[in-house]
């Protein structure tokens, strides 16, 4: 996208803009920046929206990022000039003995503060906000999910109802097999070829032989079924073999998904899930926007998160590095805006050469939009709000944001690693086989038992009739 084209476009709009919306024409503004510096092993990295470069004396010599690009285009659009507020503050509020950029706004030394600024009640008492600069979500940083021993995968393909049904049917089938391999008075074990009674008797089966015969039949590996007038048992065994074939085929197809997949589970997939886990704590930067929002919430999810925040004295850290280390300890989730979270992951990888952090799969929208700050009763609030709307309509803010995010290549690598490790956890109960999925196999078993029972009664009745006739 050609920036000169857009600059020409917005410059041309100046001539048609209403007079009351072009109050910045010919004005000069002193611009401050809200830059959340992230200290990782004594190196400083910058965020998506504002990054500044200072010379050896501490003066700001360059400003980059989405907010810097927006400021350049709006200065062309509304024909104003600007200079940089040369202070060492990087936060709105006081920090490390510095008064904060808000101090200079209130004193009249700063006309505009750029960056992804969250509007809060306390800030609104001191400044006005030009809303609509950008929109983001509240991201939840968690430790990188790590896989564990996957021995439990053998039970996952079937739901508990299927296992219960199998545990009930296996003993019934085993009993039927047991009685089928025992001799009966009307079904001799061998064909009578002489008058020696000893030759006509079957040797009694030992316990090990009985278990062997039953096991190989249950496993569909064949078994010793002597030729006799016992048609009843064949219905049981035939239906069992057919049902077992269906069940084993279904079991194997789903088992592969669990065995080949990873069983790495995230600390929590969303803020809602985190609230229900008492052993997981949250951590935020003390006094920053997320802390203020959660602490001031009166109801809903943010109120629950605020209660969880207040219940743990370690949940408020002073520096981002402290928050990051708590997350790596394994029982904390770090809340921040999506843009900051992405940068934290990217720069943690640069420092450690491994992916130790991940984003929860679900994020929550922030209340309202990100904004720029101006002095109270500033006449330029509506002008900047209109400029933001035009930039969003043209797609420039989204384009600049994507361009900045593409520079965070390490984040993309860690995100893909987290998705790969959690790929098997995306299975829900619908992917596990239940009784409805394999109902046909159990219908076959039930019909086999019914036919076997009917045949058993017919055989007994026939035997008694023949015995009476003889």
PEKA-V438501 format. One record per residue. N is the residue number from 0. PSI is psi in radians with two decimals (NA if undefined). Layout:
n->{N N}
psi->{PSI PSI}
//
This chain:
n->{0 1 2 3 4 5 6 7 8 9 10 11 12 13 14 15 16 17 18 19 20 21 22 23 24 25 26 27 28 29 30 31 32 33 34 35 36 37 38 39 40 41 42 43 44 45 46 47 48 49 50 51 52 53 54 55 56 57 58 59 60 61 62 63 64 65 66 67 68 69 70 71 72 73 74 75 76 77 78 79 80 81 82 83 84 85 86 87 88 89 90 91 92 93 94 95 96 97 98 99 100 101 102 103 104 105 106 107 108 109 110 111 112 113 114 115 116 117 118 119 120 121 122 123 124 125 126 127 128 129 130 131 132 133 134 135 136 137 138 139 140 141 142 143 144 145 146 147 148 149 150 151 152 153 154 155 156 157 158 159 160 161 162 163 164 165 166 167 168 169 170 171 172 173 174 175 176 177 178 179 180 181 182 183 184 185 186 187 188 189 190 191 192 193 194 195 196 197 198 199 200 201 202 203 204 205 206 207 208 209 210 211 212 213 214 215 216 217 218 219 220 221 222 223 224 225 226 227 228 229 230 231 232 233 234 235 236 237 238 239 240 241 242 243 244 245 246 247 248 249 250 251 252 253 254 255 256 257 258 259 260 261 262 263 264 265 266 267 268 269 270 271 272 273 274 275 276 277 278 279 280 281 282 283 284 285 286 287 288 289 290 291 292 293 294 295 296 297 298 299 300 301 302 303 304 305 306 307 308 309 310 311 312 313 314 315 316 317 318 319 320 321 322 323 324 325 326 327 328 329 330 331 332 333 334 335 336 337 338 339 340 341 342 343 344 345 346 347 348 349 350 351 352 353 354 355 356 357 358 359 360 361 362 363 364 365 366 367 368 369 370 371 372 373 374 375 376 377 378 379 380 381 382 383 384 385 386 387 388 389 390 391 392 393 394 395 396 397 398 399 400 401 402 403 404 405 406 407 408 409 410 411 412 413 414 415 416 417 418 419 420 421 422 423 424 425 426 427 428 429 430 431 432 433 434 435 436 437 438 439 440 441 442 443 444 445 446 447 448 449 450 451 452 453 454 455 456 457 458 459 460 461 462 463 464 465 466 467 468 469}
psi->{2.27 2.00 -0.62 -0.61 -0.80 -0.63 -0.72 -0.66 -0.83 -0.58 -0.65 -0.50 -0.36 -0.66 -0.40 -0.03 2.41 2.61 -0.64 -0.19 0.02 0.78 -0.28 -0.07 2.04 0.06 2.82 2.26 2.50 2.11 2.20 2.97 2.42 1.91 2.01 1.68 2.42 1.99 2.02 1.88 0.84 0.28 2.57 2.33 2.88 2.92 -3.12 -0.68 -0.69 2.21 2.39 2.62 2.21 2.62 -3.04 -0.40 -0.03 -0.01 2.49 2.12 -0.25 2.47 2.24 3.02 3.13 -0.77 -0.66 -0.72 -0.71 -0.75 -0.72 -0.82 -0.72 -0.55 -0.57 -0.68 -0.75 0.12 0.98 2.81 2.88 2.73 2.94 2.38 1.93 1.45 2.86 0.00 2.46 -0.13 2.80 -0.81 2.98 2.53 2.27 0.70 -0.16 2.52 -0.36 2.68 -0.53 -0.61 -0.74 -0.53 -0.80 -0.65 -0.13 0.15 -0.15 2.27 -0.33 2.42 2.12 2.78 3.09 1.50 2.27 2.32 2.19 2.89 -0.74 -0.71 -0.63 -0.35 -0.35 -0.44 2.85 2.78 2.36 1.82 2.83 0.20 -0.89 2.95 2.46 -3.11 2.82 1.98 2.66 1.96 2.26 2.87 2.63 2.14 2.35 2.38 2.67 -3.06 2.34 0.57 -0.52 -0.07 -0.45 -0.36 -0.17 -0.56 -0.57 2.48 2.89 -0.55 -0.63 -0.75 -0.68 -0.76 -0.71 -0.70 -0.47 -0.63 -0.55 -0.81 -0.65 -0.76 -0.66 -0.68 -0.73 -0.72 -0.69 -0.81 -0.36 -0.40 0.08 2.50 2.66 2.77 -0.55 0.08 1.59 2.67 -0.58 2.84 2.32 2.07 -0.14 -3.12 0.16 1.97 -0.51 -0.49 -0.27 0.06 2.36 2.39 2.39 2.50 2.44 2.95 -0.74 -0.67 -0.71 -0.81 -0.71 -0.81 -0.76 -0.75 -0.77 -0.46 -0.75 -0.57 0.17 0.65 0.30 3.09 2.96 1.85 1.67 2.64 2.11 3.03 1.05 1.16 -0.41 -0.78 -0.44 -0.55 -0.71 -0.87 -0.68 -0.76 -0.63 -0.80 -0.71 -0.78 -0.70 -0.63 -0.77 -0.79 -0.77 -0.70 -0.78 -0.71 -0.82 -0.68 -0.65 -0.58 -0.63 -0.67 -0.65 -0.63 -0.79 -0.40 3.06 2.55 0.35 2.17 2.35 2.76 -0.71 2.52 -0.30 2.93 -0.60 -0.74 -0.63 -0.63 -0.59 0.02 1.80 -0.38 -0.02 2.27 2.82 2.75 2.42 2.88 2.26 2.22 -0.02 -3.13 -0.80 -0.71 -0.76 -0.74 -0.81 -0.66 -0.51 -0.14 2.42 -0.34 3.06 -2.86 -0.75 -0.56 -0.74 -0.70 -0.65 -0.69 -0.71 -0.61 -0.75 -0.34 -0.23 2.11 -0.34 0.00 -0.16 1.98 2.78 -0.69 2.70 -0.61 -0.67 -0.73 -0.74 -0.73 -0.62 -0.68 -0.74 -0.35 -0.35 -0.14 0.29 2.57 2.30 2.14 2.31 3.05 2.73 -0.71 -0.73 -0.73 -0.72 -0.76 -0.66 -0.79 -0.77 -0.79 -0.41 -0.64 -0.69 -0.62 -0.63 -0.24 0.44 2.78 1.84 -0.20 2.68 2.86 2.45 2.58 -0.50 2.39 2.85 2.46 2.58 2.62 1.85 -2.91 2.91 2.64 3.07 2.65 2.46 2.87 2.78 2.39 0.52 2.37 -0.09 0.03 -0.86 -0.52 -0.82 -0.64 -0.74 -0.69 -0.70 -0.73 -0.72 -0.69 -0.68 -0.69 -0.63 -0.20 0.19 -0.71 -0.76 -0.68 -0.80 -0.65 -0.79 -0.68 -0.73 -0.70 -0.54 -0.37 -0.32 1.16 -0.55 -0.58 -0.74 -0.69 -0.78 -0.61 -0.74 -0.63 -0.72 -0.71 -0.66 -0.74 -0.46 0.20 -0.60 -0.36 -0.13 -0.15 2.34 -3.01 -0.39 -0.39 -0.11 2.45 2.24 -3.10 -0.57 -0.63 -0.63 0.51 -0.56 -0.71 -0.70 -0.52 -0.71 -0.76 -0.77 -0.76 -0.64 -0.73 -0.69 -0.83 -0.66 -0.70 -0.74 -0.80 -0.63 -0.78 -0.67 -0.77 -0.73 -0.74 -0.74 -0.70 -0.73 -0.64 -0.78 -0.65 -0.66 -0.66 -0.66 NA}
//
